[in-house]
Every structure is written in C-alpha cells, then in structure tokens.
Amino acid sequence: MSVSGNDSGSPLEIPPRVPTSPQAWTKRRIATLMEEVKLLKQDKATKHRKTIYYVSQGRAIRRLVTLYTPIEDLIAENDRQCEYRDSISTLEQDRLQRSYVELVKVLPWIHDKIASVDNEESEDMLRKLKRGTDSARGDDTGTLKELMASWVNIEFHPNPLISGSGKHHRGFVNDICGKLLCPAEWCWDDLSSVKAGIQDRMTAFIVSKNSWPLFMYQNFAADAGNLEHSLMKSKLLVMGLKALFTSPSSANEMDGQGQGADIIENNRRAWRQDQAKVKTFLQIRFTLSSITSWHNVDGDFDYEMFWNNVVDFFEDAPGPAVRARVNELLEWWTRKVFGRNHRQDLTSDVISRISIRVLAAQRLVMEDTVFDSDS
C-alpha cells in the first residue's frame, strides 16, 4: 500500500528506522522526564524563595512606613505626582507621598522593581508583601498584649490584676486602663461625671481621634495650659517601642537618661521613620482597649484618623520653633530606646593607658630586649 503525502498523489517514502530496544528508549524517556521534574522543582524553589523574601520584606512596611494605607495607593500617588508635577496636592495626598518616600527608603529595591515587571508579576509581589505586613501587625499585637498587662500590673497594682491572655476586662470598664485611655482634657478620677460619662458613652464625653490619651504623657498627666509638654514621653510608649524594635527584654531597661551623645547616626535607617513610633502608639492604645481583634474603628475612636494626627504632630510643624522641639523630642527618644555611647571620650591619651595598648607596648619592649641580648 502506498501512502499519499502530497497533492500529486505520488507515494510518500517512509524513512528507514534504526531498531532500538524498548529498554533503551524507555531509559532515555525516563531521563527526559526526570530533567523536566528537576526544572519544575527548581522553578518551585525559586518561587518559594521569592515568596519568603517578599513576605519578610513586607513586615517592615507596617512597622516603618504606614499602618493602614495599601501599598497600591502609595504607588498610585507617586505616579500621579510625577505625571502632574505642577498640580497642588491635598494634605492627604502629601501624606501618601511622604509614605511612598519612606517606603523607598525602607525597601530601596521596590521602586525599580515595580517599573521593570509586568502587571501580573507586580500584583503577585504586592500580595506577598501584604502577607508580610499583616503578619507583622499580628505578631506585634500579640507581643504587646501580654507585655502591656504585665507592665500595667507592675506600675499600678490593680485589683484584680489584668490578665495577659484576654482583653475582656480592659478598656473603659477597667479603672486603670480607662484612666490611661482617658482624653487629656478630662480628669478620669472625677467620679461624678467623666468616668460615668465615658462608660455610658454620653454625647458630652465622646472619646475620639481628636484627643490625646493620657497614656501618651509622661507620668500619665497632662498640663492643660501646655498640652505639648511631656506629650509622647510616656514610660509605656518607650517600653512598647523597645519591645518591638529592640527586644522584649530590653523594655525594662529605662536608664537611657544621660546627656551624652546620642546614636542617631548609628541607627539611621531603623530610626529615622516617625511612623515607627506612631505605629507603636496605636498598638499600645489597642492593647489597653477591650476589643479583641484589630479594627480601624473602636466605638467613636478612629485609629486611622488618629494615626494621621500623630504623624502630623511629628512631620507637620508650623514653624522652626516647633520643629526644633520635635527634633529634641526625637533625640530624647533615641537616647531612651538605644541608650548612649562614650566613644568620643576615648582620647588618644586614654587609649594609650588601656590594657590592649599597654600590652602591645610591653611586647615591643620585650622583643627589643631579646634582640639586643642576641646581638
């Protein structure tokens, strides 16, 4: 039988076959399949490494950049400002842009990466970063929830003690937590009105984003005539930030009081972001409250709007005098969290009398003595 393989109908010549044993071609087929499996495993491992990398990088975003705003919004605002350079931005748009600048400082690779990948890969990367941001917030909340109970119990000795595992007996139903959460303009100990008014959620005592809570003040007391005085200097704030950004055990070390040189330059990347402090302040507010899971709104208190108020306190100074006070506050925080060093006191004369230099000089003398004796 002839096989037609063209339009003319002429027979198609079948090329001769070289006999091959089933064992041989089966072996080669298996080798090919194994190579394909190897490539698939390598691809899977690469994807897994990328996932781990992006998730770990994403953890820094909620700690150092922004607690609420989606990364996509920051990218979109930077694109808008690049496209409309001469347009006037709103306060909210300026906040977004500042956060994008901080994002690029924290993750220097992200700006070029977004520009170099297609939309599908970009969306996948942002999803993984978000996983990291969410896990970081959850871990930090869990850490502070137990620590805060311990700190409040030690500082105030409430009866009964606050449980570290639950939050149902915190918030305004608890006398100590209620005092710490109380707005600075009111006196929680005024039993006849303030405490009852807040607990009953009366219109005259609405606790909202527009008030500074007493837990943010040094010694948990505010000066009504100068509300800026001692604000952001609370012991609980310092302990909370040290627990999250250095280690939980370091939170109990509160002796960084000295007037020696601070170490801002040594901690520039980790500490220049005001958002690190702001994020901690909100986490502490949450751990003192009675809500059991993270929500943007707790009753009449809007966490996201309060976040903006605290960021503005640090970043939106109305003039040079306020900016100078903010810088002094930041230096105070640096000494409190990271301590101080005395390296500048180690002069050449002092170093020359320290054991390592003394030993080196003694060895030279002994070496010279041996050399002279051999001569």
C-alpha positions in Angstrom: 0.0 0.0 0.0 1.3 3.4 -0.9 0.8 6.4 1.3 -0.2 9.7 -0.4 1.8 12.6 1.1 1.4 15.3 -1.5 -1.1 16.9 -3.9 0.2 15.0 -6.9 -0.7 11.7 -5.3 2.8 10.3 -5.6 3.7 7.9 -2.8 5.5 9.3 0.3 8.7 7.5 1.1 8.9 6.4 4.7 12.5 6.8 6.1 14.1 3.6 7.4 14.0 3.0 11.1 17.0 2.0 13.2 16.0 -0.7 15.6 16.1 0.4 19.2 15.5 -1.8 22.2 12.5 -0.9 24.5 14.9 -0.7 27.4 17.0 2.0 25.7 14.2 4.4 24.6 12.4 3.9 27.9 15.6 4.8 29.7 16.0 8.0 27.7 12.4 8.9 28.1 12.7 8.5 31.9 15.8 10.7 31.8 13.9 13.4 29.9 11.0 13.3 32.4 13.5 13.4 35.3 15.0 16.5 33.8 11.6 18.1 33.4 10.8 17.3 37.1 14.1 18.8 38.1 13.3 22.0 36.3 9.9 22.1 37.8 11.4 21.7 41.3 13.9 24.5 40.6 11.1 26.7 39.5 9.1 25.9 42.5 12.1 26.5 44.8 12.7 29.9 43.1 9.1 30.9 43.6 9.2 29.7 47.2 12.4 31.8 47.9 10.7 34.8 46.3 7.7 34.4 48.5 9.8 34.1 51.6 11.7 37.2 50.6 8.7 39.4 49.8 6.8 38.3 52.9 9.9 39.1 55.1 10.4 42.4 53.4 6.7 43.3 53.8 7.0 43.0 57.6 8.9 46.3 57.6 6.2 48.2 55.9 3.7 48.2 58.7 6.4 48.9 61.2 8.3 51.7 59.4 6.1 53.1 56.6 2.4 53.1 57.2 0.0 51.1 59.4 -3.1 51.3 57.2 -2.6 52.6 53.6 -2.4 49.9 50.9 0.9 49.9 49.0 -1.0 50.3 45.8 -2.3 53.7 47.0 1.2 54.9 47.7 2.4 53.8 44.3 -0.5 55.4 42.6 0.0 58.8 44.4 3.7 58.8 43.4 2.7 58.2 39.8 0.1 61.0 40.0 2.6 63.5 41.4 5.1 62.5 38.7 2.5 63.0 36.0 1.0 66.2 37.3 4.1 67.9 38.7 2.6 71.4 38.8 -0.7 70.4 40.5 -1.5 71.4 44.0 -1.7 68.4 46.4 -4.1 68.0 49.3 -3.0 67.2 52.8 -3.9 63.6 52.3 -2.0 63.3 49.0 1.0 64.8 50.7 0.7 62.2 53.4 0.6 59.4 50.8 3.6 60.8 49.0 5.7 61.1 52.2 4.8 57.5 52.9 5.9 56.4 49.4 9.3 58.2 50.0 9.6 56.3 53.3 8.7 53.0 51.5 11.5 53.5 49.0 13.9 54.3 51.9 12.9 51.1 53.8 12.8 48.9 50.6 15.3 50.6 48.2 14.7 47.9 45.5 11.0 48.3 45.2 10.8 51.4 43.0 12.9 49.9 40.2 11.3 46.5 40.6 7.8 47.8 40.1 8.9 49.6 36.9 10.6 46.5 35.5 7.9 43.8 35.9 4.6 43.3 34.2 1.3 43.9 35.9 0.7 40.2 36.8 4.1 39.9 38.5 3.7 43.2 40.2 0.3 42.2 41.7 1.8 38.9 42.9 4.7 40.7 44.5 2.3 43.2 46.3 0.1 40.3 47.5 3.1 38.7 49.1 4.3 42.0 50.7 0.8 42.4 52.1 1.1 39.0 53.7 4.2 40.2 55.5 2.6 43.4 56.6 -0.4 41.6 58.1 1.7 39.0 59.9 3.9 41.7 61.4 1.0 43.6 62.8 -0.5 40.4 64.2 2.8 39.4 65.8 3.4 42.8 67.3 -0.2 42.9 68.7 0.3 39.5 70.3 3.6 40.5 71.8 2.3 43.8 73.3 -1.0 42.3 74.6 0.8 40.2 77.2 3.6 42.6 78.0 1.1 45.5 78.5 -0.8 43.6 81.1 2.5 42.9 83.0 3.6 46.5 82.8 0.3 47.9 84.0 0.1 45.4 86.8 3.6 46.3 88.0 3.1 50.1 87.6 -0.4 50.4 89.1 -1.0 47.2 91.1 -4.7 46.9 90.1 -7.0 44.6 92.0 -7.8 42.2 90.3 -4.7 42.1 88.1 -5.1 42.4 84.4 -5.0 39.1 82.5 -2.3 38.8 79.9 -4.3 36.3 77.8 -7.6 38.1 77.4 -8.9 41.6 76.8 -12.4 41.5 78.1 -11.6 43.3 81.3 -9.6 46.1 79.7 -10.8 49.3 78.2 -13.0 51.8 80.0 -14.6 49.1 82.1 -11.2 48.8 83.9 -10.3 51.7 86.2 -6.6 51.7 85.3 -7.0 51.1 81.5 -9.8 53.7 81.5 -7.6 56.3 83.1 -4.8 55.6 80.6 -7.2 55.9 77.7 -8.9 58.9 79.0 -8.5 62.1 76.9 -6.0 64.6 78.3 -8.7 67.3 78.6 -10.7 65.3 81.2 -9.9 64.0 84.6 -10.8 60.3 84.9 -10.8 60.4 88.7 -13.7 62.8 88.7 -16.1 60.0 89.5 -19.2 62.2 89.3 -19.1 62.9 85.6 -16.1 61.8 83.4 -15.8 58.1 84.2 -19.6 57.5 84.1 -20.0 59.7 81.0 -17.3 57.8 79.1 -18.5 54.4 80.2 -22.1 55.3 79.3 -20.9 56.9 76.0 -22.7 60.1 76.7 -22.5 62.8 74.0 -20.6 65.2 76.3 -17.9 62.6 76.7 -17.2 61.1 73.3 -13.7 59.5 73.1 -12.5 60.2 69.6 -9.4 60.6 67.4 -9.4 64.3 68.3 -8.0 63.8 71.8 -4.5 62.9 73.2 -4.9 59.9 75.6 -3.2 60.2 79.0 -1.1 57.1 78.3 1.0 59.2 75.9 2.1 61.7 78.6 5.0 61.4 81.0 3.7 60.3 84.4 0.2 59.9 82.7 -0.7 63.5 83.4 -1.2 66.4 81.0 -0.8 70.2 81.6 -4.0 71.8 80.4 -2.2 75.1 79.8 0.6 73.4 77.7 -0.6 70.2 76.2 2.6 69.7 74.3 4.6 69.5 77.5 5.6 65.9 78.2 3.5 64.5 75.4 5.0 61.4 73.7 7.2 60.9 76.7 5.2 58.1 78.4 7.1 55.2 80.0 4.7 52.8 78.4 5.4 54.3 74.9 9.2 53.8 75.4 8.8 50.3 76.7 6.4 49.4 73.9 8.7 50.6 71.2 11.8 49.0 72.7 9.9 45.7 73.0 9.0 45.8 69.2 12.2 47.3 67.8 15.0 46.0 70.0 13.8 43.1 72.2 11.0 42.4 74.8 13.7 42.0 77.5 15.2 45.4 76.8 11.8 47.1 77.5 12.6 47.0 81.2 15.8 49.0 80.8 14.7 52.6 81.3 18.0 54.2 82.2 19.0 55.9 79.0 18.7 59.3 80.6 22.1 60.8 80.1 23.2 63.9 78.2 25.9 62.1 76.3 26.0 61.9 72.5 23.0 60.0 71.1 23.4 57.4 68.4 21.0 58.7 65.8 23.6 58.1 63.1 24.3 54.6 64.2 20.6 53.7 63.8 19.7 56.0 60.9 17.7 53.5 58.8 15.8 51.9 61.6 15.0 55.1 63.5 14.5 58.0 61.1 10.9 57.0 60.3 8.5 58.7 62.6 6.0 56.0 61.6 7.8 53.5 63.8 6.8 55.5 66.9 3.3 56.2 65.7 2.7 52.6 64.9 3.7 51.6 68.4 1.5 54.3 70.0 -1.6 52.9 68.2 -0.6 49.3 69.1 -0.5 50.3 72.8 -3.8 52.0 72.5 -5.2 48.8 71.1 -3.7 46.6 73.8 -5.3 48.8 76.5 -8.7 48.6 74.9 -11.2 45.8 75.3 -11.6 45.0 71.6 -10.3 41.5 70.8 -9.4 41.9 67.1 -7.9 44.7 65.1 -10.5 47.2 63.7 -10.0 50.6 62.2 -12.7 52.0 64.5 -13.3 51.3 68.1 -16.6 52.8 69.1 -16.1 56.5 68.3 -12.4 56.2 68.1 -11.0 56.1 64.5 -7.5 54.5 64.6 -6.6 55.6 61.0 -7.5 59.2 61.6 -5.6 59.2 64.9 -2.6 57.8 63.1 -2.7 60.8 60.8 -2.9 63.2 63.8 0.2 61.7 65.4 2.1 61.7 62.1 1.2 65.3 61.6 2.5 66.1 65.1 6.0 65.0 64.1 6.0 65.9 60.4 3.8 69.0 60.0 5.5 71.5 62.3 4.0 75.0 61.8 7.4 76.8 62.2 11.1 76.4 63.1 10.5 76.7 66.9 8.1 73.7 66.9 10.4 71.8 64.5 13.3 72.4 67.0 11.2 70.9 69.8 10.2 67.9 67.7 13.9 67.3 66.9 14.7 67.5 70.6 11.9 65.0 71.3 13.3 62.6 68.7 16.8 62.8 70.2 15.2 62.1 73.6 13.6 59.1 72.1 16.8 57.9 70.6 18.6 58.1 73.9 15.7 56.3 75.6 15.5 53.5 73.2 19.1 52.9 72.1 21.0 54.4 75.1 24.1 56.4 74.6 27.8 55.8 73.9 31.0 57.4 75.2 33.3 56.6 72.3 34.0 60.3 71.9 35.6 60.3 75.4 38.2 57.7 74.3 41.0 60.2 73.6 44.5 59.0 72.3 45.9 59.6 75.8 43.2 57.5 77.4 43.6 54.7 74.9 47.3 54.6 75.4 46.8 53.6 79.0 44.3 50.8 78.4 45.4 47.2 78.6 45.5 46.3 74.9 47.7 49.3 74.1 49.9 48.7 77.2 50.3 45.0 76.3 51.3 45.9 72.8 53.9 48.3 74.1 55.3 45.8 76.6 55.7 43.1 73.8 57.7 45.6 71.7 60.0 46.3 74.7 60.5 42.6 75.4 61.1 41.9 71.7 63.8 44.7 71.6 65.4 43.3 74.8 65.7 39.8 73.3 67.1 41.3 70.1 69.7 43.3 71.9 70.7 40.4 74.0 71.2 38.2 70.9 73.4 40.9 69.4 
